[in-house]
Amino acid sequence: MKRALISVFKKEGILPLAECLKNQGWEIISSGGTAKYLQDNGISVTEVTSVTEFPECFDGRVKTLHPKIHGAILNIRDNEDHQKQVEELGISSIDLVCVNLYPFEETVKSGADFKDCIEKIDIGGPALIRSAAKNFQDVIVLTGKDDYNDVIDKINSGEGVSYEFREKLALKAFVHTSHYDTVIANFFKDQLGDDSLGETLTMTFTKVQDLRYGENPHQRAGFYKSVEDVAGTLPMAIQLQGKELSYNNINDTNGALEILKEYSEPTVVAVKHTNPCGIASAESGYEAFVRANEADPTSIFGGIIATNTVVDEEMAKAMVPIFLEVIVAPDFTDEALEVFKEKPNLRLLKLEDITEKPKTYEFKSVGGGMLIQDSDDELIDELKVVTDREPTPEEMEDLLFAWKAVKNTKSNAISLAKDKILIANGPGQVNRIWPTENCIAHAGEKAEGSVLASDAFFPFDDCVRAAAEAGITAIIQPGGSVRDQDSIDVCNENGIAMVFTGKRHFKHT
């Protein structure tokens, strides 16, 4: 007789499986709530205690942790020594293990206290799953309802469950227990306030969606979220309208959100390829959008918009004539949503806590490994005026505005701003003079009276000389070059105010 052990917290889909096994003459072993549920639905079961001849103890903490259970799972059927021991020990093999685990993750998310969370750490369940998965060639292991029907069909057909399918189930089982253990480890890290970069790194994420492709059509891609619900992050957004988000949509929208969180005034951020191509702060979201768009109406085409204001009808009407991929905002008025119906493919994302700045890490895969670092949450070490002339209050306001923009632009980066508008941005060059020249050329006459921000120090005075020729009146940069004085001298010769921040903001990816 074939034997199955069924012990599930989530009962959905378990009855058809149990009925299939019963009809095929299998003996079903179970305990606790699962045994009662099956018996109440007309499925006879053998209690675990009848198999182990040992009572459940310690409030049910120990039930299945017994040689007559794990020996029944782990013995190799075509190993003569194993089978001799099975006979000597009076063990009857178990051929299918169906287990899902105590809801530890859900309990933590519910806000339960520490003691209740600890009680939801499953011990016997993972042990059963791992035993069955290790011996997959002889034991079918089921950890989720998505596989029940396939196993039912294979058993009912008489063909049985193939080696290849059992191996796939084993993979799912080890992924399942790995995820479960990582969630528990992260819980303890949170309890201890441990944000160290330890000797080993374990992470777990759950899939939000499969994506049609990655950055390019030949690349596979998926979107995953952290187990915790992190306020103010893209996985928490609700899509109100539009096509499915693509890999590039998600990447660029995340970049727009990171930039937006730097600003507290009503602000609109436009992004292309994660670089800001338009930023403006104003009295209203509408005014901020108009200013951001007018600063670079070419680059904003096909871009991503993030704003920290509710999008109203006036703002929507200003946006609709422009081809945009995504708009993310804390909310949209009903009137605005009506306007956006003109563009049914335009993706509208509602993110209520859009200004929240959670503590996060940045990851980058490298061949054979991964880099991890704290997110770049700091802005300035200490503002220090290093020139004869101090910036005016208006210039200082623009300098800080530009500093936030250049911080979030790929290095080497230069940003020009005026009246809290990003009038030109130069990202991702291999030297510093090229983005400076590109910004000045793009800004044209608007460069006159603007301010300049550089994400890292000037190794030479060439950028300052170019700024002086363009009529730029103030510069903000980290400082720290052995040739800082050369740049300071050129500023003084041209009446330019220069401020050091003491904080570099390289952004290489």
Secondary structure, DSSP 4 states (H G I P E B T S, - for coil): --EEEEEESS-TTHHHHHHHHHHTT-EEEE-HHHHHHHHHTT---EEHHHHHTS--BTTTTBSS-SHHHHHHHHS-TT-HHHHHHHHHHT-----EEEEE---HHHHHHTT--HHHHHHT--SHHHHHHHHHHHTTTT-EEE-SGGGHHHHHHHHHHTS---HHHHHHHHHHHHHHHHHHHHHHHHHHHHHHT-----SS----EEEEEEES-SSSTTS-EEEEEESS--TTSGGG-EEEESSPPPHHHHHHHHHHHHHHTT--SSEEEEEETTEEEEEEE-SSHHHHHHHHHHH-TTTTTTEEEEESS-B-HHHHHHHTTS-EEEEEES-B-HHHHHHHTT-TTSEEEE-TTTT-----EEEEEETTEEEEEE------S--EE-SSSPPPHHHHHHHHHHHHHHHTSPSS-EEEESSSBEEEEE-S-SSSHHHHHHHHHHHGGGGTT-EEEESS--SSSHHHHHHHHHT--EEEE----TTHHHHHHHHHHHT-EEEE-S-------
